Amino acid sequence: MFKKPPTELKTASPLRSSTHRKLKQALAAQYKLTPEVASSLIPTGLLSRAFVTHSGVHGLVYLAAEGDPLWFSLDEDKNGEGEVLPTVYTLWKDPSLLPAVTTPKVVIEKLVGGADLMIPGVVAHTNPFKPSQPAAVSAYTPAGLGAPLAVGRAVCSSDAWTAHDAHGKAVRVLHTVHDTLWELGRGGDEPAARPWPVEASGGEETHDASQQEDEVVELVGGVDDVKLEQPENALGADVSDEEEPSAPVLSPEEVSNILHTSLLQALQTTLVASPPGTFPMPASTLWAAHVLPARPADASVVDIKSSTHKNVKTFLKAAAKEGLLKLKETKGDLVVTAVHPTHPAVAAHRTYTTLAVVDAKREKAAARAAAAAQQTEEIAVAEVWKPFGPTLGLFVAAGHPTDKLYTATEIKDVFNAYVQTRNLVNAHEQQYVHALVDDALAAALAQKGNETPEFMVREDALRRVRAGMQAWHTVNGVSGKGAMAPIVVSVKIRQGRKACTLLSGFEAFGLRADVLADELRKACAGATSVAPLPGKTAGEEVMVQGRQIKGVTALLAAKGVPPQWIRTEGGGKKK
């Protein structure tokens, strides 16, 4: 659906508080979200952006303040009531939102290219599926359930997937990682595999992941000449000629101890600071959002299936029996109703560096490296002048070309050399020059409405000469006629009380209005627009909603605009 860019993409606009509240309530009910999870997945400051796909389907995407697309809807039936679905960004925050279907990694690559998932490609699934039911598609991994990489709808019931020699489409793919919807956001690395859900109802394998190569071609529906670079074993993992050294094998008791310690770490850090209304919390959320990130930094391979408990439900029931938390089972769903951070075992626990901390540091380092790689060299801006009118005679008499552009330093050198060789410097006061003795100099110093004195201070005379020349400028070595003006960033109050930030004068620096508007929308998390300024050659003006002088100037600096060529106006806060 989003393989190609949309034919129409509207400007993002903030949701009204009433619209945001209704959306939050509807999604919380649809996906059975707790208040805490709903606030995380449907945060305040959401932006909405209408679009039309390349195939003519109208839709709406909801973006976070940072620009990441979180939810989307497609009006495929043209009734204006497209179901709101989570994007891959949102599924990475809470993979349990949609039931999952797994498929070999090689098939995922074809889904990203625009193919649908065929029945022979289904390796396993977490729940029974009905036709048109939303589904998350993950890469099959022996370590557990891989990160969601695509969102789609089941074409037929999952009972049909297990039939002998079953063929046809299993899931029609709507959105994948790295498609044009994904590219609206900031991107990122996919999270690690997670254990199968506590209440998985259909996790059995429906096809052997070691299918022959000719069958793998069938998985993606008509993709020819597909070759696997390496053979796959029965679990769907790559088998290379030389095996990498494996991590030390832990006993089930050791794995259980590590997971127990991770729960204590979570109770002492993230869970103790949970806001009111956090509980009841789904067991899967506690496990994925708190316990797994709290594992020690060197225990990323620790898995619940390798412990003595074998599954999350048994592990949490043991923790409840110890008094670390309280559980409740409603209609087959296990939820955590309370935690006890004051338990003696929690008080005796000594904190350590967790996987979450290591991952956060790695992400910050990657962000810094990406920012450094994208840092633009400073734009070289210079003011220059060309001999013109009455100043032409001075440059001819001095023996310098009149069709050349001169910098301020070069004009000063020409002037000083001329008055020195013509003995025009006052013998008693070196800072004065004879202004009327030499005809060429007198003509260059003449100004309409201002009488030229017999003697002038050298710097004043130099300024008069430069004022009589024609102003030009150069940007990165490219010259242009006229004086160089700074980029103006100003805050204005419109419609009585709403502030907006206006940006103009950027064209001379090689910057485009549409590109600036798109980048400022993401950088400032506000709606943007472009409008022409009055006058045929006045250029365009970019508007950003809110008081955004700091964000706008930071973006201009990142694009290489020198600080002295950025002028800000009206940046003070309203009193």
C-alpha positions in Angstrom: 0.0 0.0 0.0 2.9 2.4 0.8 5.5 0.9 -1.6 5.3 4.1 -3.7 5.0 7.7 -2.4 1.4 9.0 -2.0 0.0 11.0 -4.8 -1.2 13.6 -2.3 0.1 14.3 1.2 -1.5 17.1 3.2 0.3 19.3 5.8 0.2 17.9 9.3 -2.1 19.7 11.8 -2.4 19.2 15.6 -5.4 17.3 16.9 -7.9 19.2 18.9 -8.1 18.0 22.5 -11.6 16.7 22.1 -10.6 14.7 18.9 -7.5 13.4 20.7 -9.6 12.3 23.7 -12.1 10.4 21.5 -9.4 8.8 19.5 -7.6 7.7 22.7 -10.8 6.2 24.1 -11.7 4.4 20.9 -8.2 2.8 20.5 -8.1 2.0 24.2 -11.3 0.1 23.9 -10.4 -1.5 20.6 -7.0 -2.8 21.7 -7.8 -3.2 25.4 -5.2 -0.7 26.6 -4.6 0.3 30.2 -4.5 4.0 30.9 -0.7 4.0 31.2 -0.3 2.1 27.9 -2.9 4.3 26.1 -1.0 7.5 27.2 2.2 6.0 25.9 0.9 4.8 22.5 -1.5 7.8 21.9 0.5 10.7 23.5 -0.6 14.3 23.7 0.6 16.5 20.9 -0.5 14.1 18.1 -0.6 15.5 14.6 -2.9 14.2 11.8 -2.0 14.1 8.1 -4.4 13.1 5.3 -3.0 11.4 2.2 -4.0 9.6 -0.9 -2.0 6.5 -1.8 -0.6 5.9 -5.3 -3.5 3.4 -5.9 -6.1 6.1 -5.0 -7.0 5.0 -1.5 -7.7 7.9 0.9 -6.2 7.6 4.4 -5.1 9.4 7.6 -1.9 9.0 9.6 -1.4 10.1 13.2 2.1 11.3 14.0 3.9 11.8 17.3 5.3 15.2 18.1 8.7 14.0 17.0 7.3 13.0 13.6 7.0 9.2 14.0 3.8 7.8 12.4 2.0 5.9 15.2 -1.4 5.0 13.8 -3.0 5.0 10.3 -6.3 4.3 8.7 -7.3 3.4 5.1 -10.8 4.2 3.7 -10.7 1.2 1.4 -14.4 0.7 1.4 -14.9 4.5 0.7 -17.3 4.8 3.6 -15.1 7.2 5.6 -14.7 4.7 8.5 -11.4 3.0 7.9 -10.2 1.0 11.0 -7.3 2.7 12.8 -4.3 0.3 12.8 -0.9 0.6 14.6 2.2 1.3 12.5 5.4 -0.7 12.9 6.7 2.1 15.2 3.8 1.5 17.6 4.1 -2.3 17.4 7.7 -2.0 18.4 6.6 -0.2 21.6 3.8 -2.8 22.3 4.1 -5.9 20.1 1.1 -7.5 21.8 -1.4 -5.0 20.1 -2.0 -7.4 17.1 -1.8 -11.2 16.9 1.4 -12.2 15.1 2.2 -14.4 12.0 5.8 -15.4 11.5 7.6 -16.1 8.2 11.2 -16.7 7.1 13.5 -13.6 6.9 13.9 -13.9 3.1 10.1 -13.5 2.7 10.1 -10.4 4.9 12.4 -8.8 2.3 9.9 -9.5 -0.4 7.0 -8.1 1.7 8.9 -4.9 2.0 9.2 -4.9 -1.8 5.4 -4.8 -2.1 4.4 -8.5 -2.0 1.6 -10.1 0.1 2.3 -13.1 2.4 1.3 -16.4 0.8 0.0 -19.4 2.8 3.2 -21.5 2.3 5.1 -18.7 4.0 3.4 -19.0 7.3 5.7 -20.7 9.8 3.7 -20.1 13.0 1.0 -17.8 14.4 0.0 -16.7 17.9 -3.8 -16.8 17.6 -6.5 -18.2 15.3 -7.3 -15.7 12.5 -10.6 -14.8 10.8 -10.8 -13.2 7.4 -10.0 -9.4 7.4 -8.6 -9.6 10.9 -5.5 -7.3 11.4 -2.2 -9.1 11.8 1.4 -8.3 12.6 4.0 -10.1 10.5 7.3 -11.0 12.1 10.5 -12.8 10.9 10.7 -16.3 12.3 13.5 -16.8 14.9 14.3 -19.7 17.2 14.9 -17.1 20.0 11.2 -16.3 20.2 8.8 -14.1 18.4 10.7 -11.6 16.2 9.9 -7.9 16.0 6.8 -6.9 14.0 8.0 -5.8 10.5 4.7 -5.5 8.7 1.0 -4.9 9.3 -1.8 -6.4 7.2 -5.1 -8.3 7.2 -5.8 -12.0 7.1 -7.2 -13.0 3.7 -8.8 -16.2 4.9 -9.1 -18.0 8.3 -6.0 -19.6 9.8 -7.7 -23.0 9.5 -7.1 -22.8 5.8 -3.4 -22.3 6.3 -2.9 -25.8 7.8 -4.7 -27.6 5.0 -2.5 -30.0 3.0 -1.0 -28.3 -0.1 -2.7 -25.1 0.8 -1.9 -22.2 -1.5 -3.0 -18.6 -2.0 -2.7 -15.4 0.1 -2.6 -15.6 3.9 -2.1 -11.9 4.7 -2.6 -8.9 2.5 0.2 -6.5 3.5 -0.8 -2.9 4.1 2.4 -1.4 5.7 6.0 -2.5 6.2 9.2 -1.3 7.7 11.1 1.0 5.3 8.1 1.8 3.2 7.0 5.4 2.5 4.8 5.6 5.6 7.8 4.3 7.7 10.0 7.0 6.1 7.9 9.8 7.5 9.4 9.0 10.9 13.0 8.9 12.3 13.6 5.2 11.6 15.5 3.0 14.0 16.8 -0.5 14.6 14.3 -3.3 15.2 14.0 -4.7 18.7 15.3 -8.1 19.7 13.1 -11.2 19.6 10.7 -11.7 22.5 9.2 -14.8 24.1 5.9 -16.1 22.7 2.9 -14.4 24.5 1.7 -15.8 27.7 -1.7 -16.7 26.3 -0.7 -17.7 22.8 -3.5 -19.8 21.4 -2.0 -20.9 18.1 1.8 -20.9 18.3 2.2 -24.3 16.7 4.2 -24.5 13.5 2.0 -24.7 10.4 4.9 -25.2 8.0 8.4 -26.5 8.3 10.7 -23.5 8.2 13.2 -25.6 6.2 11.1 -25.7 3.1 12.8 -26.2 -0.2 14.0 -23.3 -2.3 11.3 -23.7 -4.9 8.6 -23.5 -2.2 10.1 -20.3 -0.8 9.6 -18.7 -4.1 5.9 -19.5 -3.8 5.7 -17.8 -0.4 5.9 -14.4 -2.0 3.5 -15.0 -4.8 5.1 -15.0 -8.2 8.6 -13.6 -7.4 10.9 -15.4 -9.8 14.5 -16.5 -9.5 14.7 -16.1 -5.8 17.9 -17.6 -4.4 18.8 -18.1 -0.7 22.3 -17.0 -0.1 22.7 -19.6 2.6 20.8 -22.8 3.4 18.4 -22.7 6.4 18.1 -25.2 9.1 14.8 -26.6 10.5 14.3 -23.5 12.7 14.7 -21.1 9.8 18.1 -19.8 10.9 21.0 -19.2 8.6 23.6 -22.0 8.5 27.1 -20.7 7.5 30.2 -22.8 6.8 31.9 -21.6 10.0 29.9 -21.4 13.2 30.5 -18.4 15.5 31.5 -19.2 19.1 28.4 -19.6 21.1 27.7 -18.1 24.5 28.1 -20.2 27.6 25.1 -22.5 28.1 23.2 -21.7 31.3 21.3 -24.2 33.4 17.5 -23.7 33.8 18.1 -22.7 37.5 20.7 -20.0 36.4 18.3 -18.6 33.9 15.5 -18.5 36.5 17.8 -16.7 38.9 18.7 -14.1 36.3 15.0 -13.4 35.5 14.1 -13.2 39.2 16.9 -10.6 39.6 15.6 -8.7 36.6 12.2 -8.5 38.2 13.7 -7.2 41.4 15.6 -4.6 39.4 12.4 -3.5 37.7 10.6 -3.3 41.0 13.3 -1.1 42.4 13.6 1.2 39.4 10.9 1.6 36.7 7.9 0.0 38.5 8.4 1.9 41.8 8.1 5.2 39.8 4.9 4.1 38.0 2.3 6.9 38.0 -1.2 6.3 39.5 -3.5 4.4 37.2 -0.7 2.1 36.0 -2.4 -1.0 37.3 -4.0 -3.3 36.4 -1.4 -4.0 33.8 -1.4 -6.9 31.3 1.2 -9.6 32.2 2.7 -9.3 28.7 3.3 -5.5 29.2 5.0 -6.1 32.6 7.2 -8.7 31.0 8.1 -6.8 27.8 8.3 -3.3 29.1 9.9 -3.9 32.6 11.3 -7.3 33.2 13.1 -7.9 29.9 14.7 -4.5 29.7 15.9 -5.0 33.3 18.0 -8.0 32.4 21.8 -7.6 33.1 23.7 -6.1 30.2 25.5 -9.4 29.5 22.3 -11.5 29.6 20.6 -10.7 26.3 20.2 -14.4 25.4 18.4 -15.2 28.6 15.0 -16.6 27.7 12.0 -17.7 29.7 11.7 -21.0 27.8 15.2 -21.9 29.1 14.2 -21.4 32.7 12.7 -23.8 35.1 9.4 -21.9 34.7 9.1 -22.5 30.9 6.6 -19.7 30.5 5.8 -16.2 31.8 2.6 -17.1 33.5 4.3 -19.7 35.7 7.2 -17.2 36.4 4.8 -14.5 37.5 2.7 -16.8 39.6 5.9 -17.8 41.5 6.7 -14.1 42.0 3.2 -13.5 43.3 3.5 -16.4 45.7 6.8 -14.8 47.0 4.8 -11.6 47.6 6.5 -9.4 45.0 3.3 -8.7 43.1 -0.4 -9.5 42.9 -2.1 -11.2 40.0 -5.6 -11.7 38.7 -6.9 -13.9 35.9 -10.0 -12.6 34.0 -11.5 -14.5 31.1 -8.2 -16.2 30.5 -6.1 -12.9 30.6 -3.5 -12.6 33.3 -3.1 -9.1 34.7 -0.9 -7.6 37.4 -3.1 -5.7 39.8 -0.3 -4.4 42.1 3.5 -4.6 42.8 5.4 -4.4 46.1 8.6 -2.4 45.7 9.0 -2.4 49.5 9.4 -6.2 49.7 12.5 -7.2 51.7 14.0 -9.0 48.6 13.6 -5.7 46.6 15.2 -3.7 49.4 18.2 -6.1 49.5 18.7 -6.0 45.8 21.7 -4.1 44.4 21.1 -2.3 41.1 23.3 -3.0 38.1 23.7 -1.9 34.5 20.7 -3.2 32.5 20.2 -4.0 28.8 17.9 -1.0 28.6 20.7 1.3 29.7 23.2 -0.2 27.3 20.6 0.0 24.4 19.8 3.6 25.3 23.5 4.6 25.3 24.0 2.8 22.0 21.0 4.6 20.5 22.4 8.0 21.7 25.8 7.2 20.2 24.2 6.2 16.9 22.1 9.4 16.9 25.3 11.5 17.6 27.1 9.7 14.9 24.3 10.3 12.4 24.0 14.0 13.3 27.8 14.4 12.9 27.6 12.6 9.5 24.8 14.9 8.4 26.5 18.1 9.7 26.7 20.5 6.7 29.8 22.6 6.2 29.2 26.3 6.9 27.9 28.2 3.9 30.6 30.7 2.7 28.9 34.1 2.4 30.9 37.2 1.3 29.9 40.8 0.6 31.6 42.2 -2.5 31.4 45.4 -4.5 32.0 46.4 -8.2 33.2 49.8 -9.5 30.3 51.8 -10.6 29.4 55.4 -11.7 31.8 58.0 -10.2 34.1 55.3 -8.7 35.0 53.9 -12.1 37.6 56.7 -12.6 39.3 56.0 -9.4 39.9 52.3 -10.3 41.0 53.2 -13.8 43.5 55.8 -12.5 44.7 53.2 -9.9 45.3 50.6 -12.7 42.7 48.1 -11.5 40.0 46.4 -13.6 36.5 47.8 -13.4 34.7 44.6 -14.1 36.0 42.7 -11.1 34.2 42.1 -7.7 36.2 43.5 -4.8 36.0 42.5 -1.1 36.2 45.2 1.6 39.8 44.4 2.2 40.7 44.6 -1.4 39.0 48.0 -1.8 40.9 49.3 1.3 44.2 48.1 -0.3 43.4 49.9 -3.6 42.5 53.1 -1.8 45.5 53.1 0.5 47.9 52.5 -2.4 46.3 55.2 -4.5 46.5 58.0 -1.8 50.0 56.9 -0.9 51.4 57.0 -4.5 49.6 60.3 -5.3 50.9 62.0 -2.1 47.3 62.6 -0.9 48.0 61.8 2.8 48.2 64.9 5.1 51.8 65.4 6.1 50.9 66.4 9.6 47.9 64.1 10.3 48.4 60.7 8.7 44.8 59.7 9.3 43.6 62.5 7.0 43.7 62.6 3.2 43.3 65.4 0.7 39.9 64.9 -0.7 39.7 67.6 -3.4 43.3 67.7 -4.8 42.9 64.6 -7.1 40.0 64.7 -9.6 39.5 60.9 -9.6 39.4 60.7 -5.8 37.2 63.8 -5.5 34.7 62.3 -8.0 34.6 59.0 -6.1 34.0 60.8 -2.8 31.3 63.1 -4.0 27.8 62.4 -2.6 24.6 64.0 -3.6 23.4 66.4 -0.9 26.7 66.1 1.1 29.5 68.6 0.6 33.0 67.0 0.3 35.4 68.7 2.8 39.0 69.5 1.9 40.4 66.9 4.3 38.6 63.7 5.3 39.5 61.0 7.8 40.9 58.0 5.9 38.2 55.5 7.1 35.3 58.0 6.3 36.7 58.5 2.8 37.0 54.7 2.3 33.4 54.2 3.4 32.2 56.9 0.8 34.1 55.1 -1.9 32.5 51.8 -1.0 29.1 53.4 -0.8 29.5 54.7 -4.4 30.2 51.2 -5.7 27.6 48.6 -6.7 26.8 46.0 -4.0 27.1 42.3 -4.9 27.5 39.1 -2.9 28.8 35.6 -3.2 27.4 32.3 -1.7 29.8 29.4 -1.8 31.7 31.1 -4.6 28.5 31.9 -6.7 28.1 35.7 -7.2 24.8 37.6 -7.2 23.8 41.2 -7.7 22.6 43.2 -4.8 23.5 43.5 -1.1 23.3 40.3 0.9 20.4 40.3 3.4 20.2 38.0 6.5 17.5 35.3 6.9 14.8 36.7 9.1 13.2 34.5 11.8 10.3 36.3 13.6 7.5 35.5 15.9 4.1 37.0 15.1 0.8 36.8 17.0 -2.1 35.9 14.7 -5.8 35.6 15.2 -5.6 37.5 18.4 -3.6 35.1 20.6 -1.9 32.3 18.5 1.8 32.7 18.0 3.6 31.5 14.9 7.2 31.7 13.7 7.9 33.1 10.2 11.0 32.4 8.1 12.0 34.5 5.1 15.0 35.5 3.0 16.5 32.0 2.8 16.5 31.7 -1.0 19.9 33.4 -1.4 21.5 30.7 0.8 20.3 27.9 -1.6 17.5 26.7 0.7 14.1 25.7 -0.6 10.8 26.6 1.0 9.2 23.1 0.6 12.2 21.3 2.1 12.5 23.7 5.0 8.7 23.3 5.7 9.0 19.5 5.8 12.1 19.5 8.0 10.7 22.1 10.4 7.5 20.2 10.8 9.5 17.2 12.2 12.1 19.3 14.1 9.6 21.6 15.8 6.7 19.1 16.0 4.3 21.7 14.6 2.3 22.4 11.5 4.0 24.3 8.7 3.0 26.1 5.5 4.5 28.0 2.6 3.1 31.2 1.2 4.5 33.8 -1.3 5.6 37.2 0.0 4.1 40.4 -1.6 6.0 41.4 -4.7 7.0 39.6 -7.9 10.6 38.8 -6.7 10.1 38.9 -2.9 10.4 35.1 -2.5 8.4 32.8 -0.2 7.7 32.6 3.6 7.7 29.5 5.7 5.3 29.5 8.7 5.8 27.2 11.7 3.1 27.0 14.4 4.1 28.2 17.8 7.1 30.1 19.2 9.9 28.1 17.5 12.8 30.6 17.1 15.2 28.2 18.9 14.2 25.2 16.7 14.3 27.2 13.5 17.7 28.8 14.1 19.1 25.4 15.2 18.0 23.8 11.9 19.4 26.7 9.9 22.7 26.4 11.7 22.7 22.6 11.0 22.3 23.5 7.3 25.4 25.7 7.4 23.9 29.2 7.6 26.5 31.3 9.6 25.0 32.8 12.8 25.7 36.4 11.7 23.3 35.9 8.7 20.4 34.9 10.9 18.3 37.7 12.4 15.6 37.0 15.0 12.7 39.2 15.9 10.0 39.0 18.6 11.3 36.0 20.4 10.2 37.0 23.8 7.5 35.1 25.6 4.0 36.7 25.9 3.5 38.2 29.3 
